[in-house]
């Protein structure tokens, strides 16, 4: 294949722009905010699960407290009725009086036990409420950090996308001035050779594979016509000669 030396040099400009696009794409994927947001989202998920659990516990203990308080109230009402019967003098039989007094004493003990249950449930409920309040604050704090990291990521992505669009447009212009057959070969090699399809020959060294040409290869390059499209014998990329090739 033949191409004017100027067209081959413009191919290096296309390569430089492609390298920049690859760098921008890599930077886009490797922004530190990506990992930061992922870590924060994991923390947020865990905290929200814990918050739901604590809220569920608070709700359960609230129902448990209501039930326990109702039990206390029922015992209290029954004891009050018995005490009223006792005080009214309606029960005159000594046996019935003794039975009623025992029941009142039993109800008093039962009420005390149930009131202890209420206190224990209230303590658990208060602990769940405090835990829920603490977790709510932590969720809010992590959410704020996530929102901040997301905003920073989006801003960075916006800048990178803007630059990528500019470089892409410039690449289209420069590539448009390169002969179609040369550009087709370059694109094919670039896809095959890790994003680099053309390399400058600098001081007898291919900048694609970083290997120096041996004397035989140097002589072949020297003997080639200026418009001959050369290929590196080591990496097979298009080898572009410049004034700094050291020939």
C-alpha positions, 0 to 999 in steps of 0.5 A: 500500500502506498500513501503520501508521507503527509497522509501517513503523518496525519494517521499519527494525529488520528492515533493520538486522538484515539488514544485520548478517547481511550484514556477518557473512556478509561477515566470515565469507568475508573472515577473514584466516585464510582467505588465511593458511591458503591460503598455508600450504597452498601452501607445505606442498604444495611442501615435501612435494613437495620432501621426497618428491623428497629421500627418493626420491633418498636411497632411490635413492642407498642402492640405488646405494651397496649396488650399488657396495659389492657391486661393490667386494666382488666385486673384492676377493674376486677379488683376494684369490683371485688373491693367494692363488694367487700366494702359494701358489706354485701358479703356476710358469710365468713367463708365468702369473705375469706374467699373474696379477700384471697381473690383480692390479694391474688389480683393485687399480686397479679396486677403487680406482675402485669405492671412489671411486664408493662415496665419491661415492655416499655423499656424494650420499646424505648430502646427500640425507639432510641435505636430507630432514631439513631439509625434514622440519623445515620441513614440521613448522614450516609444519604447526604454523602451519597448525594454529594458523591453522586453530584461529584460523579455526574459533574466529572462525567459531564466534563469527560463527556464534553471533552470526548465529544470534542475529541470525537469531532476533531477525530472525524475531521482529521480522519476525513483527510486520510485516504480511505484504504489507509484508514481502513487498514489502521482501524483494522490493526487498531482493533487487533493490536490493543487500540494502537494501529499506527506508531511513529518510528523514533530513533530507529525504535517502533513506538508501538512495541518499543523495540528497536529495529535491527540493521537489516530492518533499518536498511529496508526502511531506508530503501523504501520509497517515501510513500510506501506504507511500512509495517513494523516487523515485530508488532505488525503496526503501521510504521510512520517515518518522520524527521526524527526516525534516525535514518 
